[in-house]
Amino acid sequence: MKWSWKIGRLAGINIYMHATFLLLILFVVFVNYSDGSNLAASVAGIIFVLVIFACIVFHELGHALAARKYGVRTRDIVLLPIGGVARLERMPEKPSEELWVAVAGPLVNVAIAAALLGILLAAGARPTWNDLRWVGGGFVMKVMVVNVWLVGFNLLPAFPMDGGRVLRALLAMRVDHSLATRYAARIGQGMAVVFGIAALLTSDFWLLFIALFVWMGADSEAAIAQSQYSQLSQMSLSGIPVGQVMMTDFRTVSPDDTLEQVAAQNGAGWQKDFPVVFGDSVLGVLTREDLARVLAERGPGAKVRDAMRRDFEMADTHDLLVNALAALQARRCRVMPVQHEGRLVGILSTESVGRLLMLQSAARQEK
């Protein structure tokens, strides 16, 4: 990550401090100065922040070591003013693995808080849940309370916190992973809106900052997760020919058919997109969106030739599936006619590929 400096290495993982982390140090000095504290108090405040971020490093290390158990490497851990980030090279394939990786970090903070509570009890102290302050108060008590707070905050069911990843993992046990990611991201952004409204009502700047962090983090996490899932999908489809996935039970339409006739076929069966053929030649494809659009513009008497796409891709049964999908994405189309030796033998759709990925995912979870 740019503007970061390496400050150490733990368990074979490099630890970096982002330049903006220095802003937090300056903030602590400013708070102590404004409070009228002396230099010693300011130094104690800085030490407190460094101890807290050491706890955060161990939190992120918990994620990293749990991920390593499932064969996922961690690029590095970066310290930011808002916390730490363990940058995994990829996401775990199984939802159950992602669940354990997500909870591993908060469990570290639970262990730290329990250890500090034991120290306080052994020293004869009676811990009370006073308000946490940057200045003053028992040092060990404050560190323990912060770790408890980190557990509660991180387990909020909102992306990008650990609770959001736990939620996604639980959802992914029931639905497709990409859909689970979108649901978790939306819940995270919904919580950000609630935080934002509460911040405006209470004039709490810190809560507004958290709301912005959660909103942007949820959006960014969803994009990153979707990209990682796309890469995983390509790996899963590697080496599979189009002929193994294409649908061979399909209907075609003629360029002279009316859209009313096609709409009747569309509503009566499972097939929503059609190759347009004339004799042995494929002239184009008719998608459900183009069908609906031209029906609304020109009425049911319009011809298929008025709505079909002439700019389309053809695949051969021996073509690799990943290449065919890339061509579909480039054309922003869901269906592709498939030929063999110049003859139309099937159609490839993104829906059929999606079903294949779901079956592969279910097979991996059963292992």
SVG drawing of the C-alpha trace seen along z (x, -y; Angstrom):
<svg xmlns="http://www.w3.org/2000/svg" viewBox="-49 -24 59 59">
<polyline fill="none" stroke="black" stroke-width="0.4" points="0.0,0.0 1.3,-3.5 2.5,-5.9 3.1,-3.0 6.3,-2.1 7.3,1.4 7.6,1.4 8.0,5.1 7.2,8.7 5.1,11.3 4.5,14.9 6.1,14.3 3.7,11.4 5.0,7.8 3.4,5.1 3.1,1.6 2.1,-1.7 0.3,-4.1 1.3,-7.7 -2.1,-8.8 -1.5,-6.8 0.6,-9.8 -2.5,-11.9 -3.9,-9.9 -0.7,-10.5 -1.0,-14.2 -4.7,-14.0 -3.8,-12.5 -1.2,-15.2 -3.7,-17.9 -6.4,-16.4 -4.0,-16.3 -2.7,-19.8 -6.3,-21.2 -7.1,-19.5 -4.2,-21.3 -2.2,-18.1 1.6,-18.2 4.1,-16.5 4.1,-13.3 0.4,-12.9 0.7,-13.5 3.4,-10.8 1.2,-8.4 -1.6,-9.1 0.6,-8.2 1.7,-5.0 -1.9,-4.1 -2.7,-4.5 0.3,-2.4 -0.7,0.4 -4.3,0.3 -2.8,0.6 -0.7,3.5 -4.0,5.2 -5.3,4.4 -2.2,6.0 -2.9,9.1 -6.6,8.9 -5.6,8.8 -3.0,11.5 -5.8,13.7 -7.5,13.3 -4.3,14.0 -3.4,17.2 -6.9,18.5 -6.8,17.9 -3.4,19.6 -5.0,22.7 -7.2,22.9 -4.3,22.3 -4.9,18.6 -1.9,16.4 -1.9,12.8 0.0,10.2 0.5,7.8 -1.1,6.0 -1.5,2.3 -2.2,-0.1 -4.6,-2.9 -6.1,-5.6 -9.4,-3.7 -7.8,-0.3 -5.9,2.4 -6.3,4.3 -5.1,7.9 -4.9,8.1 -5.6,11.7 -4.5,12.8 -7.9,14.3 -11.1,15.2 -11.6,18.7 -13.7,20.9 -16.1,22.4 -18.5,20.2 -17.6,22.1 -13.9,21.2 -14.7,17.5 -16.8,17.7 -13.9,18.9 -11.5,16.4 -13.9,13.6 -14.4,14.5 -10.8,15.2 -9.9,11.5 -12.6,10.7 -11.7,13.9 -8.2,12.5 -9.6,9.3 -11.8,11.5 -8.6,13.3 -6.8,10.0 -9.7,8.6 -10.0,11.8 -6.2,11.7 -6.3,8.1 -9.4,8.7 -7.5,11.5 -4.6,9.2 -6.9,6.6 -8.6,9.2 -5.3,10.6 -4.2,7.1 -7.3,6.8 -9.0,4.2 -12.8,4.0 -13.2,3.0 -16.1,0.6 -17.4,-0.4 -16.6,-4.1 -16.5,-6.2 -13.4,-5.5 -11.2,-8.7 -8.0,-9.6 -6.7,-11.2 -6.6,-9.9 -8.0,-6.7 -6.4,-3.3 -4.2,-2.2 -5.0,1.5 -8.6,0.9 -8.8,-1.4 -7.0,1.2 -9.4,3.9 -12.5,1.7 -11.1,0.8 -10.7,4.5 -14.3,5.2 -15.4,2.3 -13.4,3.7 -15.3,7.0 -18.7,5.3 -18.0,2.9 -16.3,5.5 -19.2,7.9 -21.8,5.4 -23.5,7.1 -22.2,4.5 -19.6,4.7 -16.6,4.1 -16.6,5.1 -16.0,8.7 -19.7,9.1 -20.5,8.3 -18.2,11.1 -19.8,13.4 -23.2,12.4 -22.0,13.0 -20.6,16.4 -23.9,17.4 -25.9,16.2 -23.5,17.9 -24.5,21.2 -27.9,20.6 -27.5,18.5 -24.9,17.8 -21.7,16.1 -22.0,13.0 -25.6,12.6 -24.7,13.0 -22.0,10.3 -24.6,7.9 -27.0,8.6 -24.3,8.0 -23.1,4.8 -26.6,3.4 -27.2,4.2 -23.9,2.5 -24.9,-0.6 -28.3,-0.6 -26.5,-0.6 -24.3,-3.5 -27.5,-5.5 -28.8,-4.8 -25.4,-5.9 -25.4,-9.0 -28.9,-10.1 -28.0,-9.5 -24.8,-11.6 -26.8,-14.5 -29.4,-14.3 -26.7,-14.2 -24.1,-16.4 -21.6,-13.6 -18.7,-14.1 -17.1,-10.7 -20.4,-8.8 -20.6,-10.6 -17.1,-9.5 -18.0,-5.9 -21.1,-6.2 -18.9,-7.4 -16.4,-4.7 -19.0,-1.9 -20.7,-3.3 -17.5,-3.5 -16.1,-0.4 -19.2,1.6 -19.2,0.4 -15.5,1.1 -15.7,4.5 -18.5,5.5 -16.5,4.5 -13.4,6.3 -15.3,9.4 -17.1,9.5 -13.7,9.2 -12.2,12.0 -15.3,14.2 -15.0,13.5 -11.4,14.7 -12.4,17.8 -15.1,18.5 -12.7,18.3 -10.4,20.7 -13.4,23.1 -14.3,22.9 -10.7,23.3 -10.3,26.0 -14.1,26.6 -15.2,26.5 -18.4,24.7 -19.9,28.0 -20.0,29.4 -22.2,26.5 -24.3,25.4 -28.0,26.2 -29.0,28.5 -32.8,28.3 -33.6,24.8 -35.9,22.9 -35.0,20.6 -37.0,17.8 -37.2,16.5 -36.4,12.8 -40.0,12.6 -41.7,13.9 -43.7,11.2 -42.8,10.2 -46.3,11.2 -45.5,14.8 -42.1,14.7 -43.6,13.2 -46.1,16.1 -43.1,18.5 -41.3,16.5 -44.1,16.5 -44.9,20.2 -41.4,21.7 -38.2,21.4 -36.2,19.9 -36.1,16.1 -33.4,15.4 -33.4,16.8 -31.1,17.3 -32.5,15.8 -31.9,18.2 -32.7,18.2 -32.1,21.6 -28.8,22.9 -27.5,19.3 -27.6,17.6 -28.5,13.9 -28.5,12.7 -29.9,13.1 -33.1,11.8 -32.9,11.0 -35.8,10.5 -34.8,6.9 -34.8,6.1 -38.1,7.9 -39.8,5.9 -38.3,2.6 -39.4,3.0 -42.8,4.4 -43.4,1.2 -42.1,-1.1 -43.6,0.6 -46.3,2.9 -46.9,6.7 -46.9,6.6 -43.2,5.6 -40.8,8.3 -38.0,10.1 -35.6,8.5 -36.5,5.1 -35.4,6.1 -32.7,8.7 -29.0,8.0 -26.9,8.3 -23.6,7.7 -23.2,10.9 -20.6,13.6 -20.6,17.2 -18.8,20.0 -17.7,23.5 -18.3,26.5 -14.5,26.9 -13.9,23.3 -13.0,22.7 -15.8,21.6 -13.8,18.8 -13.1,17.2 -16.8,17.5 -17.9,15.8 -15.4,13.0 -16.9,12.4 -20.4,12.3 -19.4,9.8 -17.7,7.6 -21.0,7.6 -23.1,7.2 -25.3,10.1 -26.4,13.3 -26.8,15.7 -24.4,17.0 -25.2,19.4 -22.9,22.4 -22.0,24.2 -20.1,27.3 -18.8,27.8 -20.8,24.8 -24.1,26.1 -26.1,24.6 -26.0,27.2 -26.7,25.3 -26.8,22.0 -24.7,20.8 -26.2,18.6 -24.9,17.0 -27.7,18.7 -26.4,22.2 -22.9,21.2 -24.3,19.9 -26.0,23.2 -22.6,25.0 -20.9,22.7 -23.6,23.4 -23.1,27.1 -19.4,26.8 -19.7,24.7 -22.1,27.2 -19.7,30.1 -16.8,28.2 -18.9,27.6 -19.7,31.3 -16.0,32.3"/>
</svg>
